[in-house]
Amino acid sequence: MNTNSNTYTIAYASIMVVVVAFLLAFVSSSLKPTQEKNVELDKKKQILGALNIRHLESNDAVEAKYNEVVLADMIINAEGKVLNEGTEKDKAGFTVANKDVTPENMPIYRCAVEGDTLYVVPMTGRGLWGGLWGYVAVKNTKEAIVYGAYFSHESETAGLGALIAEEKFQDSFKGKKLYADSTSQQVDLTVVKNGKVEPGKEHIQVNGITGATLTSNGVADMVTNGLQAYDKFLRANR
């Protein structure tokens, strides 16, 4: 065959495209189980973060601690009815992707830490540049107190909105209450502009991040609306 002909060039290029595509598909397929395992592990780290369990030394330590403190990954509906007890763990609520959460398919994690029964609520929202997500752990007490929180983001501004992923901001949720008082009919916990926490509302308001108003507003909406979706279940289990 004439190696200088157009036919040879086209045939050679076509064969190389097929070979490279095959190799890429093979590598992707081979790595998929590892990638999925890493995604699951990262999710468990985030749930543990909401339980104030962080900086574990190894992946094995993460798995062990998660199995110790997370008792069930339940699925409930917006009416507070338990649809799947999730006692097998990692087979019910844990498998529900954010895009698949609906009023009839809501994951929630029942946990036990130092004698306290806690419910970890997953939530998603929108920041200045992209998606936000997180988890808030709530004690099942009459006052519905926040035990801990974890938040992350796709692409918020470094040094500003990205600070929601730092422990300092997340720790500011500890001890806050979901409801203003015993007569409240909805979730009152929210984030306000930094320095604008109202007197008498310190128990339900968290200072936002200076210079990151839109990200702070996004977290406020995510937390308030996210917890409100689970309101009937949380009221019934406090």
N, C-alpha and C positions, 0 to 999 in steps of 0.2 A: 504493500500500500504506500502511496506517495504521502510521506509525512508532512509535506508542505501544502497538501491540498486542503480545501475547506471541509471536505467530507471527513478527513482524518481528524481535523481540529474539533469539529462538532461531535464526532463519535467519542473522542478522548475526553472532552469536557463532560459529555453526558454520562460516561462511565464513572468519572471522578465524582460527579454530583451524587450518583446512586451509591457509590462506595462510602462517601463521607456521610450521607444521610443515614445509611445503615449503621455506621459506626456511632454516630450521635444518638440514634435511637437505642442502640445496644447499651451505650454508657448510661443514658438516661434511665433505661429500664433497670439496669444493674444498681444504680444509686438510689432508686425510688424508695426502697424499704428504709434505707439509712436516712434519707431526707424526711420521710414521714415520721420516723422515730424521733428525729431532732425537733420537728414541729410539736410533737406530743410532749416532749421533755420541756420545751420552752413554755408551753401552755401550763404545765404543772408548776414550773418555777413562778409563773405569774400568779397562779392561784395561791401558792404558798406565800408569795410576796404580800398578798392581801391579808394573810394571816400573820404578818410580821415575822415570817420565817424566811430569811435571806442569807446570801453568801455561804451557801453550803459548798463543801470542798470538792465534791465530785458528782457525776451523774448518778452513780449508785446511791449516794447520800440523798439526792433529790427524790429518787424513786422510793427509797425506804421511808423518808419522812412523809412523803405524799401518801403512801399506803397506810402510814400510821395515823395521820390526822384527818384525812378525807374518808368519811364513812360511806358516802353514797353520792353518786352523780345523778340526781333525780331529774325527771321531766314533769313539769306541771303545766297548767293552763292559766290564763289570766284571771280565772275565777278562783284560783287557789287550790284547785283539785289536783291531787297527785296522779299522774298518768303512768309513771314508771318509777318504782322505788329506787332503782339504780344501785342496788346492793351488790351487784356483781362487779361494779366499778369499771370505768373506762368503756362501757358498752352501751350506755344510755345517754345521759346528758352530755358527757364528755365528747361524744361523737357528733353533736349538733354544731354545725358551722354557723358563724354569725349570720350569713346570708339566709340560713334556713330557720332562723328563729321567728316564730309567729305567735299570736296569742294562744294557739293550741299546741305549741311545741317550744316550751321555754325551759332551758336547763338551769339547775341550781344545785349547789354543792352543800351537803350537810357534813359538818366537820366537828371535831372535838379537840380543843386545845386547853390543856391545864384545867380540865374539869368543866370548861364552858362549852355549851353547844352553840355553834355558829353556823350561819348560812352565808355562803359566798355567792353573790349575785353578779353575773357577767353583764356587761353593757357596752354599747358602741355609740359613737357620735361623730361629729364633724368639727375640725379645727379650722385654722386660717388657710392651710395649704393642703390638707388631706384628712384622712380618717383618724379618729381617736378610738381607743378601746380601753377597757379596764375591768377591774373586779373590786367590789366593796364587800367586806365581811361584816355581818350584823349579828350582834348577840340576840338570842331569842328571849330577851327579858321584856318586861312590861314597857320599859322606856325605849326599847329598840335603839340601842347605842351602837355606833360604829366601832368595830374592833380594829379595823385596819383597811387600807386601800392600796391599790396598785393601778397605775395608768401608764399608757404608752401611746405612741403616735407614728404616723407614716413619715411626715416631712415638715414638722413645725420648726420654726427658726431657732437655731442654736443660740443659747444664752438667753432666750426669751421664752417662747411657747414650749420649747423642748424641755424646759425645767419641770414640766408636769411629770416627767419620767424619773425625777430625782426624789429620793426619800424625804428630803426636807419638806417638799410640798405635800407629798402623800401622807406624811405623819401628821400634818395639820388637820386631817380628818378624824384622827383618833379621839374617841370620847364625845364626838358630836352626836346629836340625836336626829332621828329621821323626822320626828314630829315636834311641832312647837309646844304642844301641850296635849293633855288627854282628850281634848275635844276636837283636835285637828282631824279633818276628814281626808287629808291628802298628805303626801310627802312634802315636807317643808325644807329639808336640807338642800343647800345650794351654795354656789360660789359667787362672791360679790367682788367688785373692784377693790384692789388692794387699799386698805386703810378705811374702807367704807362699811365695815361691819357695824350694824346698828346696835346701840345700847339695849341690852335685854334680849338680844337675839344671837349672842355669842355661841349659844349651844346648837344653833342650826345654820350658822353662816361661816363660811371659810374664806379667808382672804385670797383673792386671785393673784396672779403674777404681774408685777409692775411692767408696763410696756407690752403686755401680751393680752390685751383686752379681748380680742376675738377668740383666742385659744381658751382663755378663762371662761368666756361665755359658752364656748363649746363644751367645756368640762361641766359647767353648771347645768346645761341642758341635758347632757348625757347622764349625770348623776341623778338629778331630780326625776327625769323621765324614765331612766332605767330602773330606779327603785320603785317608782310609781307603778310600773308594769307588774311588779311582784307584790304590790301593796296588800292585796287580799290574803295572799299566802303568809306574808310576814306578820300581819295582824293576827291571823289565826294561830300562829306558832310563836307567840311571844308571851 
